Amino acid sequence: MKKLIALTLFSFIGFSQNNPNPGYWQQHVDYKMEVDMNVKDFTYKGVQELVYTNNSNDTLQKVFYHLYPNAFQPGSAMDSRLQTISDPDGRMVRTFKQADKEVKESRISTLKPNEIGYLNITNFMQNGTLATTKVVGTVLEVTLNQPILPKQKTTFTLNFDGQVPLQIRRSGRNSEEGVALSMTQWYPKMAEYDFEGWHADPYIGREFHGVWGDFDVKITIDKEYTIGGSGYLQNKNEIGHGYQDKGVEVKYPKKAKTLTWHFIAPNVHDFAWGADKEYIHDMIIGPNNVELHFFYKNKPENLENWKKLQPKTAELLDFYNKNVGQYPYKQYSVVQGGDGGMEYAMCTLITGNRSYGSLVGVTAHEFAHSWFQHILASNESKHEWMDEGFTSFISDLAMESVLPPADGKEENPFEGAYNNYRFLVKTGTEQPLSTHADRYDFNRSYGIAAYSKGEIFLSQLGYVIGVENLMKTLKRYYSDYKLTHPTPNDIKRSAEKVSGANLDWYLLDWTQTTNTIDYSIKEVSDENAKTKITLERIGRMPMPIDLLVVYEDGTQETFYIPNTLMRWEKPNPYSINRTVLKGWDWAAPTFSFTIDKASSTIQAVVIDPSGLMADVDVSNNVYEKK
């Protein structure tokens, strides 16, 4: 009884909705699914019951479901995109020469009927009465037979038949590493409805947005297969496969050919799993008694790396707990599968034939997505930089902690992101971070924007308000918005509440425009035995300026030029003397001030010695005496 009370209390504390925005609401779903998987032809049949709670003030006349497997069919929107974008995802195309030209062919376009993906829906009912449905690509449109009133519930039931496509992107069968089943985006999934309305986006290749809810899933599969994924296994002593309690002998019925795995995943917005006959299943206990599960192919060349990965995953959990917030679940699974690395609720699917450093690195990134997407569930289709960028930021910090450089040298963990961003600017193909993830003209532009420029949003915010305030901001953001759907304004408001600075200008310029930061040291000159320093703003985006002056005698001092839009001064980030100058208004292209020393005493002047400001041309940021 005490154990039950403790678990109930944990659930209440861990999963309480806590968004400070006035009037905030989010929809809720309760899924019950029973699925039969045929491992001979990779088809599956299932039934689904979904209790939908309309927490909005709107009356809903329609609902929409995602049918993601339908993307893996010749002629789909995903196939069309592969054939028309100039730099398609290399995993999804075949490259060959034709008439001395390099041709890229969509792998989806050549799928045979027994290789495609599909999800067919039949017998769709609302509260026991048939409803009108229509399939448009990867979206099921449902016209309700009775509207869902505000604050009311309704029950949907349906049958579905699916086929797992050949492994091309994220979900699929028979991956290059020989994993049988990567079951991601595999079931009829309710689209999200929020304060902006419906988000019934077609599946073209990018990111996702889901409804918070509870999943009760039963999967019947060949008894030789091991499953790892989302949720808590409810019948582990019946299943075995490395799940059972110590000392428990699992005996299958002699004639049984299949086993039914029963999982429950509370308060998540997705459910994924992988399955294979050759999985090794290991489990260790991480911080706060979280079970860390590992499922990987029994290949001699990979065993050592996967064993070494396990304690590092526990270290990663500890790092994220301390620097963002406590992981609210009691389980996480690292599953070999997929086509690279992709995050899901309470699990990730990653390719496993990697070097040790790469294996830890991809796990660090995908595990970090548990915080920045599966707990702080931003709409990653519209704000992909909040998902990928924030994850890149915290996982790069984590890697610096759990796998420091062998030579002991300190490195800037964000240097790669800054280099990528500056490269993108030079190409002239940058689009604003407010661009929908599917609407980028180039895959490369999307990748650098979402991952690198999104990462710089946080690292540079550390320059703007101070690193200590930045790390406090992450904890405040997590505390205020966990298990909800935060927006870009929410991370900005968290930073403002922590620091006291006005930051609307920062969010606007960095995410909604392609304005660049470019400051230069225009002139250092004598003026009546003093030194006059003139700076120039070349780029459109304003910033506060940290300026380091190094003197011939080896002494140093810094000067801080506030950005007047902030109405605030940053604490001194350096352990040397600092002078705070008057603010620099954005409209003024230059800024000058004087130092009570002759220019002959100055060895060097440096804009932003931290390197955290994303100035696109650092060549003019340094003055050195010749």
Buried (B, 14 or more C-beta within 10 A) or exposed (E): EEEEEEEEEEEEEBBEBEBEBEEBBBBBBBBBBBBBBBBEEBBBBBBBBBBBBBBBEBEBEBBBBBBBBBBBBBEBBBBBBBBEBEBBBEEBBEEEEEEEEEEBBBBBBEBEEEBBBBBBBEEBBBEEEEBEBEBEBBBBBBEBBEEBEEEBBBEBBBBBEBBBBBBBBBBBBBBEBEBBBBBBBBBBBBBBBBEEEBBBBBBBBBBBBBBBBBBBBBBBBBBBBBBBBBBBBBBBEBBBBBBBEEEEEBEEEEEEEBBBBBBEBBBBBBBBBBBBEBBBBBBEEBBEEBBBBBBBBEBEEBEEBBEEBBEBBBBBBBBBBEBBBBBBBBBBBBBBBBBEBBBBBBBBBBBBBBEBEBBBBBBBBBBBBBBBBBBBBBBBBBBBBBBBBBBBBBBBBBBBBBBEEEEEEEEBBBEBBBEBBBEBBEEEBBBBBEBBBBEBBBBBBBBBBBBBBBBBBBBBBBBBBBBEBBBBBBBBBBBBBBBBBBBBEBBBBBBBBBBEBBBEBBBBBBBEBBBBBBBBBBEBEEEEEEBBBBBBBBBEBBBBBBBBBBBEEEEBBBBBBBBBBBEBBBEBBBEEEBEEBEBBEBEEEEBBBEBEBEBEBBBBBBBBBBBBBBBBBBEBBBBEEE
